[in-house]
Amino acid sequence: MRSRYRGFRGATALLAVVALGTAACSGSDTAAPKAEGSSSAAASVSPSPSAAPSVDPAAVKANELGQIPVLMYHQLLATPHGVYDQTPAQFRAELTALYAHGYRTITAADLVAGHIDVPAGRKPMVLTFDDSTVSQYAERPDGSADPASAVGILLDVAHRAGEEHPVATFYVNGDPFGGHPDYLAKLHDLGMEIAEHTLTHANLKQLDDAGVQAELAKGLKVITDNVPGVQVTTMALPFGVRPRNHGLASKGASRGLSYDFAGVFAVGSNPAPSPYSARFDPLYVPRIRSGLRTGDQSFTSTDWLPQLFSGKVTPYVSDGDPDHISFPKAAAGRLSPRFASQARPY
């Protein structure tokens, strides 16, 4: 993936490279972790020794222990059929609002790796698309993205907001984009993350251990067959349901095909903790549902984005420096001890 801003926060990288070779979406089985509040008890964290930052973290109100919206999309339809669908106009309006409030895109893999590469004062967001539906990506005769597709809308809104290379994560199944598996390579070339969503969108809790591993290994093969050499580092749970053996969601093998994911993503709930937070669990990352505005909105973007925009829920704000983690001293209690050497409280 192209580097878009300052670079990689290398010391925090957690990405696992998926091996494909010889081996030796509604409801949830458990609730995703609740969002952290806007305050926390202070802890004793000393700033890491370094040269003066190029941007004063206090000046941009940096808080790299704040919450990150991981948004979950499915279909764009003129007439939505269910809570996971929305109109193209709704999708455009939501993206426009996010960009207007200072959000910029990273992938699910970036989040799990602690690679938060957005400019100082900006906020990261993760856009995820489940089920590889035809409304997410389509092409015009010249091979460019259909402007009516989700990708076409994202590119337009992002470019208008000054983000040259927006990214997103696509959780794909066995028949991506209505019989267009070649689109996977096109999306990869655009800088998008191509990620696992099982072969048949199976409820993993209903399968035995062998069945779970077969679903994931075969789903991974669809991706690697169409995008040779791609690193598939995250998966999203169909229906948000984990297998009875939770560990098989991230690592396993079937008939000579193995998988090893660094991140596992749930179904709609709440914003995700910062990857530098002691509460961040890369193997069960919550997402916010975006879709038809109907029924219970407590797990949706309609509820959570206004709270992030207003500051009722503390958002992650970047310091623009990939080598340090900046935050107000009052938030120090949230920092994972693993990142103490990179801490820059102010």
C-alpha positions in Angstrom: 0.0 0.0 0.0 1.3 3.5 -0.8 2.5 5.7 2.0 0.3 8.7 1.9 1.6 11.0 4.7 4.6 10.7 7.0 5.3 7.0 7.2 4.9 4.0 9.4 5.0 3.9 13.2 7.4 1.0 12.8 8.0 0.0 16.4 4.3 -0.7 16.9 3.8 -2.8 13.8 1.7 -5.9 14.6 0.9 -7.1 11.1 1.0 -10.9 10.5 1.7 -12.1 7.0 -0.8 -14.7 6.0 0.6 -17.9 4.8 -1.1 -19.8 2.0 0.7 -23.0 1.5 1.4 -26.3 3.1 0.0 -26.5 6.6 1.6 -29.2 9.4 -23.6 -10.1 8.9 -26.6 -9.3 12.0 -26.2 -10.2 15.6 -23.3 -11.3 17.8 -22.5 -14.1 20.2 -20.9 -11.6 22.6 -21.2 -7.9 22.8 -18.2 -5.9 21.5 -16.4 -3.9 24.2 -18.0 -0.6 25.1 -16.4 2.7 24.0 -14.1 4.3 26.5 -15.4 7.5 28.1 -14.0 11.0 27.6 -12.0 10.9 30.8 -9.6 8.5 32.6 -7.5 8.4 35.7 -4.0 9.7 35.1 -1.0 7.4 35.3 2.7 8.2 35.6 4.1 8.2 32.1 7.3 10.1 31.3 7.7 11.6 27.9 10.2 9.6 25.7 13.5 11.3 25.0 13.6 12.8 21.5 14.0 15.9 19.5 11.3 18.5 19.8 8.2 17.5 17.7 7.7 19.2 14.4 4.1 20.0 15.5 3.2 20.9 19.1 0.8 18.1 20.2 -1.0 20.5 22.4 -1.5 23.0 19.5 -3.4 20.4 17.5 -5.1 18.9 20.6 -3.5 15.5 19.8 -5.0 12.5 21.6 -3.7 9.2 20.2 -5.5 7.3 22.9 -9.0 8.4 21.7 -11.7 6.4 19.9 -11.6 5.5 16.2 -14.8 4.8 14.2 -14.6 1.6 12.2 -17.7 1.9 9.9 -19.4 -1.1 8.4 -21.1 -0.9 5.0 -22.9 -3.4 2.9 -25.1 -2.3 0.0 -26.0 1.0 -1.6 -29.5 0.8 -3.0 -32.0 3.4 -4.3 -34.6 1.7 -2.2 -32.9 0.1 0.9 -34.3 -3.3 1.9 -32.9 -3.6 5.4 -30.9 -2.1 8.2 -27.6 -2.9 6.4 -28.5 -1.0 3.3 -28.5 2.7 2.5 -29.0 5.0 -0.4 -26.0 6.4 -2.3 -27.1 9.9 -1.1 -26.9 8.7 2.6 -23.5 7.3 2.0 -22.2 10.4 0.4 -23.7 12.6 3.1 -22.0 10.5 5.9 -18.6 10.6 4.2 -18.9 14.3 3.6 -19.7 14.9 7.3 -16.7 12.7 8.4 -14.3 14.6 6.2 -15.7 17.9 7.3 -15.0 16.9 10.9 -11.4 16.2 10.1 -11.5 12.4 9.5 -9.1 10.7 7.0 -8.9 7.1 6.0 -6.8 4.2 7.1 -7.4 0.4 6.6 -8.4 -2.2 9.1 -4.9 -3.6 8.7 -3.4 -0.2 9.5 -5.5 0.0 12.7 -4.4 -3.5 14.0 -0.8 -2.7 13.1 -0.8 0.7 14.9 0.0 2.4 11.6 -2.1 5.6 12.0 -0.7 7.6 9.1 -2.8 10.8 9.1 -1.7 14.4 9.3 -1.4 16.3 12.5 -4.8 17.4 13.8 -6.6 14.9 11.7 -8.6 11.9 12.9 -8.4 8.3 11.5 -11.5 6.4 10.3 -11.7 2.9 9.0 -14.3 2.2 6.2 -15.1 -1.5 5.8 -17.3 -3.0 3.2 -18.8 -6.5 3.7 -19.9 -9.2 1.3 -18.3 -7.7 -1.9 -21.6 -6.6 -3.3 -22.0 -5.1 -6.8 -22.9 -1.6 -5.4 -19.5 -1.4 -3.7 -17.4 -1.4 -6.9 -18.2 -1.4 -10.5 -16.4 -0.1 -13.6 -17.2 2.1 -16.6 -16.2 0.8 -20.1 -12.8 2.6 -19.8 -12.0 0.6 -16.7 -12.3 3.5 -14.2 -14.5 3.2 -11.1 -18.2 3.8 -11.7 -18.9 7.1 -10.0 -22.2 5.7 -8.7 -20.4 2.9 -6.8 -19.3 3.2 -3.2 -15.7 3.4 -4.4 -16.6 6.1 -6.9 -18.4 8.1 -4.3 -15.5 7.7 -1.8 -12.9 8.9 -4.4 -15.0 11.9 -5.3 -15.7 13.0 -1.7 -12.1 12.4 -0.6 -10.6 14.3 -3.5 -12.9 17.2 -2.8 -11.6 17.2 0.8 -8.0 17.0 -0.2 -7.3 13.4 0.4 -5.6 12.2 -2.7 -5.4 8.4 -2.0 -8.3 7.4 0.2 -8.3 3.7 1.4 -10.9 1.2 2.6 -11.1 -2.4 3.6 -13.2 -4.9 1.6 -14.3 -8.1 3.3 -15.0 -10.5 0.5 -16.7 -13.8 0.0 -16.4 -16.6 -2.6 -18.2 -14.8 -5.5 -16.9 -11.2 -5.3 -18.8 -8.4 -7.0 -21.3 -10.5 -8.8 -18.8 -12.7 -10.7 -16.0 -10.2 -11.1 -13.1 -11.6 -9.0 -10.8 -9.5 -11.2 -12.0 -6.4 -9.4 -10.0 -7.6 -6.4 -6.8 -6.8 -8.1 -8.2 -3.4 -9.3 -9.1 -2.5 -5.7 -5.7 -3.6 -4.5 -4.0 -1.4 -7.1 -6.1 1.5 -5.8 -4.5 0.9 -2.4 -7.5 -0.8 -0.8 -7.2 -3.7 1.6 -8.6 -7.0 0.4 -9.6 -9.1 3.5 -11.4 -12.3 4.5 -15.1 -12.8 5.1 -15.3 -16.6 4.6 -16.1 -18.5 1.5 -19.9 -18.7 1.9 -20.7 -16.1 4.6 -21.1 -18.9 7.0 -22.2 -18.7 10.6 -19.0 -20.0 12.1 -20.6 -20.9 15.4 -22.7 -23.5 13.6 -19.7 -25.3 12.2 -17.3 -27.7 13.8 -13.6 -26.9 14.0 -12.8 -28.5 10.6 -15.7 -26.6 9.0 -14.6 -23.2 10.4 -11.0 -23.7 9.0 -12.3 -24.9 5.6 -14.5 -21.8 5.3 -11.6 -19.4 6.1 -8.9 -21.2 4.1 -11.0 -21.5 1.0 -12.1 -17.9 1.3 -8.5 -16.8 1.6 -7.7 -18.8 -1.6 -10.2 -16.8 -3.6 -8.3 -13.7 -2.7 -4.8 -15.0 -3.2 -5.7 -16.6 -6.5 -6.9 -13.3 -7.9 -4.3 -11.0 -6.2 -1.1 -13.0 -6.2 1.3 -12.1 -3.4 -1.3 -10.1 -1.4 -0.9 -10.1 2.4 -4.3 -10.8 3.9 -4.1 -9.7 7.5 -7.6 -9.2 8.8 -11.0 -10.9 8.7 -14.6 -9.9 9.6 -16.9 -12.3 11.3 -20.1 -13.1 9.2 -23.1 -12.0 11.4 -20.5 -10.9 14.0 -20.5 -14.5 15.3 -17.3 -16.1 16.5 -16.7 -19.9 16.2 -17.0 -21.9 19.4 -13.2 -22.2 19.4 -12.5 -18.4 19.2 -8.9 -18.9 18.2 -9.9 -20.5 14.9 -11.2 -17.1 13.7 -7.6 -15.9 13.5 -5.5 -19.0 12.9 -5.9 -22.4 11.4 -5.5 -24.7 8.4 -7.4 -26.9 6.1 -6.3 -29.3 3.4 -2.8 -27.7 3.0 -4.1 -24.1 3.2 -3.3 -22.1 6.2 -4.3 -18.7 7.5 -3.0 -16.4 10.3 -4.9 -13.1 10.7 -3.6 -10.2 12.9 -7.1 -8.8 13.3 -10.6 -10.0 13.7 -13.5 -7.6 13.3 -17.0 -7.8 14.8 -20.4 -6.5 13.7 -21.9 -3.1 14.6 -21.5 -1.8 18.1 -19.3 1.1 19.0 -16.1 3.0 18.2 -12.8 1.0 18.6 -10.2 1.9 21.2 -6.9 3.2 20.1 -4.4 0.5 19.2 -2.2 2.0 21.8 -4.8 1.6 24.5 -4.6 -1.1 27.1 -8.2 -2.0 26.1 -7.5 -2.7 22.4 -8.1 -6.3 21.5 -7.0 -6.9 17.8 -8.8 -10.2 17.8 -12.2 -8.7 18.5 -12.4 -5.1 17.1 -15.9 -3.5 17.3 -17.4 -1.8 14.2 -20.2 0.8 13.9 -23.1 -0.2 11.6 -24.1 2.2 8.9 -27.3 1.6 7.1 -31.0 2.3 6.9 -32.1 4.8 9.5 -34.7 2.7 11.2 -35.3 0.8 14.5 -32.7 0.6 17.2 -29.9 3.1 16.4 -27.7 2.4 19.4 -25.2 0.4 17.4 -25.2 2.7 14.4 -23.4 5.7 12.9 -26.5 7.8 13.5 -25.9 7.5 17.2 -22.1 7.3 17.4 -20.8 9.9 14.9 -22.6 12.8 16.6 -21.0 11.8 19.8 -17.5 11.7 18.2 -18.1 15.0 16.4 -19.2 16.8 19.6 -16.5 15.3 21.7 -18.9 13.5 24.0 -16.9 10.5 23.0 -13.2 11.4 22.9 -11.9 11.0 19.3 -8.4 9.9 18.3 -6.5 13.0 17.1 -3.1 12.5 15.4 0.1 14.4 16.3 1.4 13.7 12.7 4.5 12.0 14.2 4.8 8.3 13.5 7.5 7.8 16.1 5.6 9.0 19.1 2.2 8.6 20.8 0.8 12.0 22.1 -2.0 12.5 24.5 -3.1 14.7 27.4 -1.5 13.7 30.7 -5.0 13.1 32.1 -5.4 10.2 29.6 -2.2 8.4 30.5 -4.1 5.7 32.4 -5.3 4.3 29.1 -1.9 3.7 27.5 -0.8 0.1 27.1 2.5 -0.5 28.9 3.9 -1.9 25.7 4.0 1.7 24.2 5.5 3.5 27.2 8.8 4.2 25.5 6.9 6.1 22.7 4.6 8.1 25.0 4.6 11.9 24.7 2.1 13.1 27.3 1.6 16.9 27.5 
